Structure formats: structure tokens, C-alpha cells
Amino acid sequence: MVIDLTHIQLTYVSQYCFVSFRMDTFPKCSVCHQEFTLKGPVPYLLPCLHAVCETCVTSATGGVISCSTCQREVNLTDTSLQKDAVRQKEIFYLTVKHRPTELLCTNDDDGNQAVCWCQECEEFLCEYCQNMHSSVRLSRNHAVHNFGDITPQNLENETICSIHEWYPLDLFDKSCNMCICCQCRRGEHADHDVGYLDEAAEGVTQRIEQHRKDMSALLSRQQTHLQSIRQETQLTNRTQDTLRKTIEHTFRSLRSQLDQREKELLIDLESQTMETKATLHAFETSCEEHHARCTDTSGYIRKCLLYASKSVLLQLETTVEGMTRTCLETASPKTHDVPEAVFNTNGFSKLKSDMSGFGSITTLKEDSEGGTPEDKQTQTDDDYLADLEQKHEMELAKLESNIASQNERTKQLQQLTDKLNAEANNMKLELAKLESNIASHKESTEQLQRLTEKLHAEANNMKLMLAEKDQTCHVALETINRLQTFLIGFPTEGCVHLLKTGVVDRRMVLNCLHLKYDKDRVNLDYVHINTEGDLVNRRSDTRSAGVGRLKKYWGTCSTAPLPRAGCPQYWEMKCRVSLDETLTEYRRILEVGVCREEQRDVWLWLGERPGSYSMSVSHCTTHGRICRKTWKEGKNVLCLPDTLPNTAGASHTLQYGVVYDDARKKIVFIDVKENKVISTSNNVDTSQPLWPMFGVYNPHRLTVSMTLVVGSDINMTEEKKAMIIKALSWW
């Protein structure tokens, strides 16, 4: 049975919801991930007990909501969502506890800072209204709590019946599953099963308390299981390192033996091929001589028929006939069968089988049982005992496992070598038998040549691969050593990347700066920095007048100017944009760039200022859509369409990067998501320090949240490095 009671959910359920979540964390929408605020969209409760804001409920595509926390989909046509009263009270309590400066007096709406809360009136009161509230007869006995004294328990308030005013909801109708007052009891609920609200709430509390205990026990079991898995993972990693070294040594020795055998076979092949070629050459010479005689005779006969007179033909008949008979009686040419050599692979299947079954990775359980039946059939007793001894040594002493494993693998490799030698002897015997049948195989030479070339190619490829691997490792070690020596005393703060492998030079080092928003200079009349550290285009509810705050520019700057490091410096911005309406004219969305110190607060954006370099995202009347515009020294130098659609309700995440190179006097703007360079500004004036600037605009038409991605949080991929290298045009 579900009881829809605000104060019951607050008093009992919320006490246990905070067991798994920190009370200092404001809840967020499971769809748009926006943080709930006291004056923002109302949270609704999903069947999975996660919350979704009212904005996402009303704008759900196809009436289906997908919870990003647990990936469960909810069809709003089949499911009716109720307001999440627990999280509403939670947001209220967290706001009072951690953001009291955002709460203003609601009694006279005079904008004064609130200092207390009237539980019965449900209003915030300033000091003046608190005194007036306590002096009026109707409200002098109200429960008024100072912000420091408010707890989740004293936020509970008596709920009044919406039908019969001034009558509290102190009864519960089990038939209708709803709270009623005593007047409702006498009316349409007269014949229903009705009980006291406190009794019904106590039953619900006991059942929810049992649910909490069940979940606590489950979490404890899961924690124990996770700890066991982590310990097993660590043990597995150590075992993997030990066995990997053993396997590498074993198969390195095996490959050496196979290379030696390959050389012997190639020498035998070369010797037999030379004999076969000599025989074929003798046949070829004899056949060519006979062919030449026949050709000459045939040619002279054609000439006789063409030029000789009848009398001459009669004279030549005897001579021509004699020569023709001589050619015909000579042994007629016949096809000589080329002796064919084959690569005897008898026993190859067994060798492959032995190789495929050679070595195994087994668990300690299998080892304790003495190995598998296949191992016992193929190993001798000595080998089996040695293997068993090694496995016991690995189990008893991890530090001696490498030596024992190498010894055992050496014995197994020797056995395999003996088998290979035996197979080689068998191959030699088979080759001797096949010499008598060489004459019956004509195409052997070509096949043998192809096989020889293939074997040579594979051997050369393997040698090249091994040489390349050794060279790569050597270069990497030298580069690391040089880079470590070079980076000692590097004057920048952040995460350093080497842009070109094997080259250690300050101009080849990319420094991902650790920039920070200057919270003391934020223009609070138009923007502010939220609790997550993001710059948003909403004015701050509390706008303290700071001496150093920006007055004109809609944004903020970094806490310090860019250092003159003599190398490229890099930072990124991740911007979440939601359009409330279609943009027109030159409406700006956001802006990033750098400028000189005196230009930081000249105008509401950087684009038209001298001594500034920036990239802005705004509506463009030229292209009729949202574009990215690059500005240099107060001039628009480039305009490119952006992927953000200019439609109301559109939401998109944009991510841009900025490269500043004071040595080459360049600034590069990069679209990180599209992985391409937007624009490059050359001949940048670096005579004065430049300040990174960040701006967000038009709060009445759209929502912008800009996150600063810096230092080690930047995902510096090889593609991104190549893009930066190409933009700076080094090589």
C-alpha cells in the first residue's frame, strides 16, 4: 500500500536516503543532469526512485523518458509521475544549510536577506519581519526557526484539507488510499475503511525500515564481494607478470631452435635445386641443337618450293629427301619430366599438435589435482614430477617461481628440440626415397622456388620485426631519459605532453595549463559561477559589489595571465547549450579568447577590441544560422557554420580548445568534438601578457553552462597532437 503523504516521506524515508548519498550534495535531474534549485523546476519521482525535472517531463520526446542513471525507460502515457516531495524538502533543507544567502524575505517581498523560517506560514522572514511576526497576536505562537536551528525533522508541517479548509488531514482512507479530514469522514468516505493517520504512517515506517535493513545487508555483502574481487585481481596481476616472463623466455629459445632448423633445410634445398637445374640444362642444350637442324632443313625446303625450277627440283630431290629422313630418324623430342622435390611434412600434424598443446596456463586447483589426463599421457614420469615440483614451488614461494619455471621450460624445450631433430631425420629419409620419382614431377621447380621465396620472405619479415621492435624500445628509452632530464625545472604548471617522439625541445612540448576562473572578477549582474564551478549565463541572486569585479564584460577571466613559457600552451572549454527560442540578428551564445590586461572590461565582448584574439558562437545573418566567428585585433577574419541547430528547444554540447604559442606568435582555435582546426591567428602581439577570457550571453533566450577543462583532465590523443602540429606548421 502506497501512502502519498509529504510529511511521512520527509520524516522517515529521507532519513535513510541520505545513508548512500552525501547530504551536502544537491540532487540532479537524471535526464538533463541540471541541479535542482529551490526556485527551479519541480522534481518528479520515477519508478526507479530517481528524479526528473518538470522541464524534461513536459518536453519528453515521444512521451518516453530514459533515466541516464539506471538506463530504465518510462512511458509517460502508461505511468503517472508524482512530485517528489522528499527531494523537494531535501532541496529546501540543503539550500537553507549551504546557500542561505540566496534566500530573500518573502513576507513583504522587499528583497532583504532572510534569517529565519516560519513553519506554519511557510515563509522566509528578515529580522524586521521576524519582529513584526512575533508581535502580532495571530502569529506570535507560530514555530519560527533560525536557519542554523533547522533540521529535516522540524520542517514537517500539518497538512490542511483542500476541500474543508482549516481541518487537518489526520485520517487515512484505506479504501481510497488517501488522507482525509474528519469532515471527509462524515461525507463520501463514511462507509470506507478509515483509520488514524499516525497508525497508518507507523505501519509504513516499519515496512520502509525493514527495506532499509535489507538494503544495508545487501550493500554489506556487495562490499565484501567487491573487496574479495579486488584482492583476487591484484593476485592475478602478480601471477600474470611472473608467467609472462617465463613464457617469453621459453618461446624465445624455441624460436631460436626453429630458426636453426630452417637454415639447415634451406641449405639442403639449395643443393638439390642445383642438381635438378644442371640435368634440365643438359636436356635443353640437346633439344635446341636438334631443333636448329630441323629448322634449317625446313627453311631450305620452303625456299626450294619457292625459287627452284622443275629441273632443279629433280636434281635436289635426293639430297632433300636424305636430310629429311635423317631429321625424322633422329630420336624425336619428348617431354622430359622435371624431377620434383617436395617438402616432406610427415609428422608435421603431430608436431603442430605438440606445439599447440605445449605449455598451459592452469589454476592452482588444477595443479593440486595433479594436472589434466592429457598432460599425464604425453609427459614422462620425470617430467611430470619436475612439473609438479615447480608448481608447488610457485605456490609456496612466489620469489623463486621465475627460476623454477625457466628450468622446467628449458627441459620441455629440449624435448621439443629432440622431436624436431627426429622429424628432420625422417624428412631426409623421405627425400632420399623421393629422388627415384623425380622424373615424374614437372612443376616441382616452380613450386619449390615459390616455397623458398616464401620462407625467405617470412624469415626476413620476422627479422625486420624483431629489429624494428628493438630499435623502437631503444628510441623510446632514450626519449624518456632525455625528456625526464629536459623537464627538470620546467617553469609551467599543468600536464606536459611531448608532441614529436624522439625530439626533445622546449618548442616541441605542449603544456596543458591548469587555468582557473577568477571568481572575484565575475560580472554578477549577468553571469555567475555555480557550485560545480561552471560559468552560467544567469545573474547571481547575491551580487556583492567587489572592487575587482568586471562591470561591462559578460563573463570572467582567468586568475592569472598566460606565462611566457616559450612553448605551446593548451586549454579546453566544454559548453552545454539549450535554446529557449530561435536566435535572430547577431545574438551571441558564448565567447573564448585572450586579450591584454587593459582590454578585459572595455565592452561586453572581446571581438571588436584591439589587442584581443577570440572565437565566438552567435547567430549570423550572412549564413542565416549559428556560426563560429574568429576575431583578431577588433576585426572579424573568419566565419564558419556551427553544428548547433537554430531551433527552439535544441540542446547541444560544444567543446573547443585553444593553443597559445608565444614563441611562434600563434593562437589556434580547435573544435574538439569535430577534431578539426577552426582558425589560426598569426603574428600575435606577445609583447604584453595576455589573459584568457570566457563569456556567456543572452540569458532570456538560451541557457549556457561552460566548464573549464584543464591540466590532466584533458584527453590528449595522438590525433589531437597531429592536429596541433599541423596548425602550428612546424614540419
WOZI-V293313 format. One record per pair of residues at least 4 apart in sequence whose C-alpha atoms are under 8 Angstrom apart, sorted by sequence separation. I is the first residue (numbers start at 1). J is the second residue. If there is no record, write none. Layout:
i & j
I & J
I & J
This chain:
i & j
5 & 9
6 & 10
7 & 11
8 & 12
9 & 13
10 & 14
11 & 15
12 & 16
13 & 17
14 & 18
15 & 19
16 & 20
17 & 21
18 & 22
21 & 25
29 & 33
36 & 40
37 & 41
45 & 49
46 & 50
52 & 56
53 & 57
54 & 58
55 & 59
56 & 60
60 & 64
61 & 65
67 & 71
68 & 72
75 & 79
76 & 80
84 & 88
85 & 89
86 & 90
87 & 91
88 & 92
89 & 93
90 & 94
91 & 95
92 & 96
93 & 97
94 & 98
95 & 99
96 & 100
99 & 103
105 & 109
106 & 110
118 & 122
119 & 123
125 & 129
126 & 130
127 & 131
128 & 132
129 & 133
130 & 134
131 & 135
132 & 136
135 & 139
136 & 140
137 & 141
145 & 149
146 & 150
150 & 154
151 & 155
152 & 156
161 & 165
173 & 177
174 & 178
180 & 184
181 & 185
182 & 186
183 & 187
184 & 188
185 & 189
186 & 190
195 & 199
196 & 200
197 & 201
198 & 202
199 & 203
200 & 204
201 & 205
202 & 206
203 & 207
204 & 208
205 & 209
206 & 210
207 & 211
208 & 212
209 & 213
210 & 214
211 & 215
212 & 216
213 & 217
214 & 218
215 & 219
216 & 220
217 & 221
218 & 222
219 & 223
220 & 224
221 & 225
222 & 226
223 & 227
224 & 228
225 & 229
226 & 230
227 & 231
228 & 232
229 & 233
230 & 234
231 & 235
232 & 236
233 & 237
234 & 238
235 & 239
236 & 240
237 & 241
238 & 242
239 & 243
240 & 244
241 & 245
242 & 246
243 & 247
244 & 248
245 & 249
246 & 250
247 & 251
248 & 252
249 & 253
250 & 254
251 & 255
252 & 256
253 & 257
254 & 258
255 & 259
256 & 260
257 & 261
258 & 262
259 & 263
260 & 264
261 & 265
262 & 266
263 & 267
264 & 268
265 & 269
266 & 270
267 & 271
268 & 272
269 & 273
270 & 274
271 & 275
272 & 276
273 & 277
274 & 278
275 & 279
276 & 280
277 & 281
278 & 282
279 & 283
280 & 284
281 & 285
282 & 286
283 & 287
284 & 288
285 & 289
286 & 290
287 & 291
288 & 292
289 & 293
290 & 294
291 & 295
292 & 296
293 & 297
294 & 298
295 & 299
296 & 300
297 & 301
298 & 302
299 & 303
300 & 304
301 & 305
302 & 306
303 & 307
304 & 308
308 & 312
309 & 313
310 & 314
311 & 315
312 & 316
313 & 317
316 & 320
317 & 321
318 & 322
319 & 323
320 & 324
321 & 325
322 & 326
323 & 327
324 & 328
325 & 329
326 & 330
328 & 332
345 & 349
347 & 351
348 & 352
349 & 353
350 & 354
351 & 355
352 & 356
353 & 357
354 & 358
362 & 366
363 & 367
364 & 368
365 & 369
366 & 370
367 & 371
371 & 375
372 & 376
373 & 377
374 & 378
375 & 379
376 & 380
379 & 383
380 & 384
381 & 385
382 & 386
383 & 387
384 & 388
385 & 389
386 & 390
387 & 391
388 & 392
389 & 393
390 & 394
391 & 395
392 & 396
393 & 397
394 & 398
397 & 401
400 & 404
401 & 405
402 & 406
403 & 407
404 & 408
405 & 409
406 & 410
407 & 411
408 & 412
409 & 413
410 & 414
411 & 415
412 & 416
413 & 417
414 & 418
415 & 419
416 & 420
417 & 421
418 & 422
419 & 423
420 & 424
421 & 425
422 & 426
423 & 427
424 & 428
425 & 429
426 & 430
427 & 431
428 & 432
429 & 433
430 & 434
431 & 435
432 & 436
433 & 437
434 & 438
437 & 441
443 & 447
444 & 448
445 & 449
446 & 450
447 & 451
448 & 452
449 & 453
450 & 454
451 & 455
452 & 456
453 & 457
454 & 458
455 & 459
456 & 460
457 & 461
458 & 462
459 & 463
460 & 464
461 & 465
462 & 466
463 & 467
464 & 468
465 & 469
466 & 470
467 & 471
468 & 472
469 & 473
470 & 474
471 & 475
472 & 476
473 & 477
474 & 478
475 & 479
476 & 480
477 & 481
478 & 482
479 & 483
480 & 484
481 & 485
482 & 486
483 & 487
484 & 488
486 & 490
500 & 504
504 & 508
505 & 509
518 & 522
523 & 527
524 & 528
529 & 533
530 & 534
545 & 549
583 & 587
595 & 599
596 & 600
598 & 602
620 & 624
621 & 625
623 & 627
631 & 635
632 & 636
646 & 650
661 & 665
662 & 666
671 & 675
672 & 676
686 & 690
698 & 702
699 & 703
709 & 713
710 & 714
716 & 720
717 & 721
718 & 722
719 & 723
720 & 724
721 & 725
722 & 726
723 & 727
724 & 728
725 & 729
726 & 730
8 & 13
9 & 14
10 & 15
18 & 23
28 & 33
29 & 34
36 & 41
45 & 50
46 & 51
52 & 57
60 & 65
66 & 71
67 & 72
74 & 79
76 & 81
94 & 99
95 & 100
104 & 109
105 & 110
106 & 111
117 & 122
118 & 123
125 & 130
134 & 139
135 & 140
145 & 150
150 & 155
160 & 165
161 & 166
172 & 177
173 & 178
180 & 185
184 & 189
185 & 190
195 & 200
303 & 308
308 & 313
362 & 367
366 & 371
371 & 376
379 & 384
393 & 398
503 & 508
504 & 509
522 & 527
523 & 528
529 & 534
530 & 535
550 & 555
595 & 600
607 & 612
619 & 624
620 & 625
631 & 636
632 & 637
645 & 650
660 & 665
661 & 666
670 & 675
671 & 676
698 & 703
699 & 704
709 & 714
716 & 721
725 & 730
726 & 731
28 & 34
29 & 35
36 & 42
45 & 51
46 & 52
66 & 72
67 & 73
105 & 111
117 & 123
118 & 124
133 & 139
134 & 140
160 & 166
161 & 167
172 & 178
173 & 179
184 & 190
366 & 372
394 & 400
498 & 504
522 & 528
529 & 535
530 & 536
550 & 556
600 & 606
603 & 609
606 & 612
607 & 613
619 & 625
620 & 626
630 & 636
631 & 637
644 & 650
660 & 666
661 & 667
670 & 676
671 & 677
725 & 731
28 & 35
29 & 36
36 & 43
44 & 51
45 & 52
66 & 73
67 & 74
95 & 102
96 & 103
104 & 111
105 & 112
117 & 124
118 & 125
133 & 140
134 & 141
160 & 167
161 & 168
172 & 179
173 & 180
393 & 400
394 & 401
522 & 529
528 & 535
529 & 536
602 & 609
606 & 613
607 & 614
619 & 626
620 & 627
629 & 636
630 & 637
631 & 638
644 & 651
659 & 666
660 & 667
670 & 677
671 & 678
697 & 704
27 & 35
28 & 36
43 & 51
44 & 52
57 & 65
65 & 73
66 & 74
104 & 112
105 & 113
116 & 124
117 & 125
160 & 168
161 & 169
171 & 179
172 & 180
376 & 384
393 & 401
500 & 508
527 & 535
528 & 536
606 & 614
607 & 615
618 & 626
619 & 627
629 & 637
630 & 638
644 & 652
659 & 667
660 & 668
669 & 677
670 & 678
696 & 704
26 & 35
27 & 36
43 & 52
44 & 53
56 & 65
64 & 73
65 & 74
104 & 113
105 & 114
115 & 124
116 & 125
159 & 168
160 & 169
170 & 179
171 & 180
185 & 194
304 & 313
499 & 508
527 & 536
528 & 537
607 & 616
617 & 626
618 & 627
629 & 638
630 & 639
658 & 667
659 & 668
668 & 677
669 & 678
670 & 679
26 & 36
43 & 53
44 & 54
64 & 74
65 & 75
103 & 113
104 & 114
114 & 124
115 & 125
116 & 126
158 & 168
159 & 169
169 & 179
170 & 180
171 & 181
394 & 404
498 & 508
499 & 509
519 & 529
527 & 537
528 & 538
599 & 609
617 & 627
618 & 628
629 & 639
658 & 668
659 & 669
668 & 678
669 & 679
696 & 706
42 & 53
43 & 54
64 & 75
65 & 76
103 & 114
114 & 125
115 & 126
158 & 169
169 & 180
170 & 181
171 & 182
390 & 401
393 & 404
498 & 509
499 & 510
526 & 537
527 & 538
528 & 539
595 & 606
599 & 610
617 & 628
618 & 629
628 & 639
629 & 640
658 & 669
668 & 679
669 & 680
41 & 53
42 & 54
63 & 75
64 & 76
101 & 113
114 & 126
115 & 127
169 & 181
170 & 182
497 & 509
498 & 510
526 & 538
527 & 539
528 & 540
599 & 611
616 & 628
617 & 629
627 & 639
628 & 640
657 & 669
658 & 670
668 & 680
41 & 54
63 & 76
101 & 114
113 & 126
114 & 127
168 & 181
169 & 182
496 & 509
497 & 510
526 & 539
527 & 540
593 & 606
599 & 612
615 & 628
616 & 629
627 & 640
628 & 641
656 & 669
657 & 670
667 & 680
668 & 681
29 & 43
41 & 55
63 & 77
100 & 114
112 & 126
116 & 130
167 & 181
390 & 404
496 & 510
497 & 511
525 & 539
526 & 540
591 & 605
615 & 629
616 & 630
627 & 641
628 & 642
656 & 670
657 & 671
666 & 680
667 & 681
167 & 182
390 & 405
496 & 511
497 & 512
524 & 539
525 & 540
591 & 606
596 & 611
615 & 630
626 & 641
627 & 642
656 & 671
657 & 672
666 & 681
667 & 682
107 & 123
167 & 183
173 & 189
176 & 192
495 & 511
496 & 512
524 & 540
595 & 611
596 & 612
614 & 630
615 & 631
625 & 641
626 & 642
655 & 671
656 & 672
666 & 682
36 & 53
50 & 67
106 & 123
107 & 124
164 & 181
175 & 192
494 & 511
495 & 512
595 & 612
613 & 630
614 & 631
626 & 643
655 & 672
656 & 673
665 & 682
666 & 683
667 & 684
105 & 123
106 & 124
107 & 125
174 & 192
175 & 193
179 & 197
370 & 388
390 & 408
486 & 504
493 & 511
494 & 512
495 & 513
525 & 543
594 & 612
595 & 613
613 & 631
614 & 632
623 & 641
626 & 644
655 & 673
665 & 683
666 & 684
50 & 69
105 & 124
106 & 125
161 & 180
164 & 183
173 & 192
174 & 193
175 & 194
301 & 320
486 & 505
492 & 511
494 & 513
495 & 514
524 & 543
593 & 612
594 & 613
612 & 631
613 & 632
626 & 645
654 & 673
664 & 683
665 & 684
30 & 50
104 & 124
105 & 125
161 & 181
164 & 184
173 & 193
174 & 194
493 & 513
494 & 514
535 & 555
593 & 613
594 & 614
612 & 632
613 & 633
625 & 645
626 & 646
665 & 685
30 & 51
31 & 52
103 & 124
104 & 125
105 & 126
173 & 194
174 & 195
367 & 388
387 & 408
483 & 504
492 & 513
493 & 514
593 & 614
611 & 632
612 & 633
613 & 634
625 & 646
665 & 686
29 & 51
30 & 52
48 & 70
104 & 126
107 & 129
120 & 142
172 & 194
173 & 195
386 & 408
479 & 501
482 & 504
592 & 614
593 & 615
610 & 632
611 & 633
612 & 634
662 & 684
28 & 51
29 & 52
119 & 142
120 & 143
171 & 194
172 & 195
479 & 502
591 & 614
592 & 615
607 & 630
608 & 631
610 & 633
611 & 634
28 & 52
29 & 53
32 & 56
48 & 72
118 & 142
119 & 143
171 & 195
172 & 196
367 & 391
478 & 502
479 & 503
591 & 615
592 & 616
607 & 631
609 & 633
610 & 634
662 & 686
31 & 56
118 & 143
119 & 144
171 & 196
172 & 197
476 & 501
479 & 504
521 & 546
591 & 616
607 & 632
608 & 633
609 & 634
617 & 642
118 & 144
119 & 145
170 & 196
171 & 197
297 & 323
476 & 502
520 & 546
523 & 549
525 & 551
590 & 616
591 & 617
607 & 633
608 & 634
47 & 74
117 & 144
118 & 145
170 & 197
297 & 324
475 & 502
521 & 548
522 & 549
523 & 550
527 & 554
528 & 555
589 & 616
590 & 617
607 & 634
608 & 635
46 & 74
116 & 144
117 & 145
169 & 197
170 & 198
172 & 200
520 & 548
521 & 549
522 & 550
523 & 551
526 & 554
527 & 555
588 & 616
589 & 617
590 & 618
606 & 634
607 & 635
116 & 145
117 & 146
520 & 549
521 & 550
523 & 552
526 & 555
588 & 617
589 & 618
607 & 636
116 & 146
117 & 147
523 & 553
588 & 618
115 & 146
116 & 147
364 & 395
523 & 554
587 & 618
588 & 619
115 & 147
523 & 555
586 & 618
587 & 619
51 & 84
294 & 327
522 & 555
523 & 556
586 & 619
31 & 65
293 & 327
522 & 556
585 & 619
586 & 620
31 & 66
46 & 81
521 & 556
522 & 557
584 & 619
585 & 620
586 & 621
31 & 67
45 & 81
119 & 155
521 & 557
583 & 619
585 & 621
30 & 67
31 & 68
44 & 81
45 & 82
119 & 156
120 & 157
519 & 556
584 & 621
30 & 68
44 & 82
45 & 83
119 & 157
518 & 556
640 & 678
30 & 69
44 & 83
45 & 84
517 & 556
518 & 557
43 & 83
44 & 84
517 & 557
518 & 558
42 & 83
43 & 84
517 & 558
518 & 559
638 & 679
516 & 558
517 & 559
515 & 558
516 & 559
557 & 600
43 & 87
515 & 559
675 & 719
43 & 88
675 & 720
42 & 88
287 & 333
677 & 723
100 & 147
553 & 600
676 & 723
680 & 727
553 & 601
675 & 723
552 & 601
553 & 602
630 & 679
632 & 681
38 & 88
97 & 147
550 & 600
551 & 601
552 & 602
553 & 603
554 & 604
677 & 727
96 & 147
97 & 148
550 & 601
552 & 603
553 & 604
554 & 605
552 & 604
553 & 605
38 & 91
283 & 336
37 & 91
38 & 92
613 & 667
615 & 669
36 & 91
511 & 567
513 & 569
515 & 571
38 & 95
93 & 150
510 & 567
511 & 568
512 & 569
513 & 570
514 & 571
37 & 95
93 & 151
280 & 338
509 & 567
510 & 568
511 & 569
512 & 570
513 & 571
93 & 152
507 & 566
508 & 567
509 & 568
510 & 569
511 & 570
512 & 571
668 & 727
27 & 87
506 & 566
507 & 567
508 & 568
510 & 570
668 & 728
506 & 567
507 & 568
90 & 152
276 & 338
666 & 728
89 & 152
276 & 339
583 & 646
27 & 91
582 & 646
583 & 647
26 & 91
582 & 647
593 & 658
659 & 724
89 & 155
581 & 647
582 & 648
579 & 646
581 & 648
26 & 94
351 & 419
579 & 647
580 & 648
581 & 649
613 & 681
25 & 94
272 & 341
351 & 420
579 & 648
580 & 649
24 & 94
579 & 649
580 & 650
23 & 94
492 & 563
578 & 649
579 & 650
14 & 86
578 & 650
579 & 651
13 & 86
492 & 565
578 & 651
24 & 98
491 & 565
577 & 651
578 & 652
611 & 685
10 & 85
576 & 651
577 & 652
9 & 85
10 & 86
14 & 90
347 & 423
576 & 652
577 & 653
9 & 86
346 & 423
576 & 653
577 & 654
575 & 653
576 & 654
6 & 85
10 & 89
574 & 653
575 & 654
6 & 86
346 & 426
574 & 654
575 & 655
346 & 427
574 & 655
345 & 427
573 & 655
574 & 656
344 & 427
572 & 655
573 & 656
343 & 427
572 & 656
573 & 657
572 & 657
344 & 430
571 & 657
572 & 658
344 & 431
570 & 657
571 & 658
570 & 658
571 & 659
342 & 431
570 & 659
341 & 431
569 & 659
570 & 660
605 & 695
568 & 659
569 & 660
600 & 691
568 & 660
569 & 661
596 & 688
597 & 689
341 & 434
568 & 661
596 & 689
597 & 690
600 & 693
341 & 435
567 & 661
568 & 662
596 & 690
597 & 691
566 & 661
567 & 662
568 & 663
595 & 690
596 & 691
339 & 435
566 & 662
567 & 663
594 & 690
595 & 691
340 & 437
341 & 438
565 & 662
566 & 663
594 & 691
595 & 692
339 & 437
340 & 438
564 & 662
594 & 692
595 & 693
339 & 438
340 & 439
593 & 692
594 & 693
338 & 438
339 & 439
340 & 440
592 & 692
593 & 693
337 & 438
338 & 439
339 & 440
340 & 441
592 & 693
593 & 694
337 & 439
338 & 440
339 & 441
340 & 442
342 & 444
591 & 693
592 & 694
336 & 439
337 & 440
338 & 441
339 & 442
340 & 443
341 & 444
591 & 694
592 & 695
337 & 441
338 & 442
340 & 444
341 & 445
590 & 694
591 & 695
337 & 442
338 & 443
339 & 444
340 & 445
590 & 695
591 & 696
336 & 442
338 & 444
339 & 445
342 & 448
590 & 696
338 & 445
341 & 448
589 & 696
590 & 697
588 & 696
589 & 697
588 & 697
589 & 698
588 & 698
587 & 698
589 & 702
590 & 704
589 & 704
583 & 701
582 & 701
580 & 700
581 & 701
580 & 701
581 & 702
579 & 701
580 & 702
579 & 702
580 & 703
578 & 702
579 & 703
564 & 689
577 & 702
578 & 703
563 & 689
577 & 703
578 & 704
562 & 689
576 & 703
577 & 704
561 & 689
562 & 690
576 & 704
577 & 705
561 & 690
562 & 691
575 & 704
576 & 705
561 & 691
562 & 692
575 & 705
576 & 706
560 & 691
561 & 692
575 & 706
574 & 706
575 & 707
558 & 691
573 & 706
574 & 707
557 & 691
558 & 692
573 & 707
574 & 708
557 & 692
558 & 693
573 & 708
574 & 709
557 & 693
572 & 708
573 & 709
556 & 693
557 & 694
571 & 708
572 & 709
555 & 693
556 & 694
571 & 709
572 & 710
555 & 694
556 & 695
571 & 710
555 & 695
571 & 711
11 & 152
554 & 695
555 & 696
10 & 152
11 & 153
553 & 695
554 & 696
572 & 714
10 & 153
554 & 697
571 & 714
11 & 156
10 & 156
7 & 156
7 & 157
7 & 158
246 & 402
250 & 406
507 & 663
245 & 402
249 & 406
242 & 401
243 & 402
246 & 405
250 & 409
254 & 413
537 & 696
242 & 402
246 & 406
250 & 410
253 & 413
257 & 417
536 & 696
537 & 697
535 & 696
537 & 698
538 & 699
537 & 699
246 & 409
250 & 413
254 & 417
537 & 703
536 & 703
537 & 704
536 & 704
537 & 705
527 & 696
535 & 704
536 & 705
535 & 705
536 & 706
526 & 697
534 & 705
535 & 706
273 & 445
534 & 706
535 & 707
526 & 699
534 & 707
3 & 177
4 & 178
5 & 179
533 & 707
534 & 708
2 & 177
3 & 178
4 & 179
1 & 177
266 & 452
517 & 708
13 & 205
516 & 708
8 & 201
12 & 205
515 & 708
13 & 208
515 & 710
16 & 212
514 & 710
515 & 711
513 & 710
514 & 711
3 & 201
512 & 710
513 & 711
512 & 711
512 & 712
3 & 204
512 & 714
494 & 710
495 & 711
494 & 711
495 & 712
494 & 712
499 & 721
499 & 722
499 & 725
102 & 541
102 & 542
101 & 542
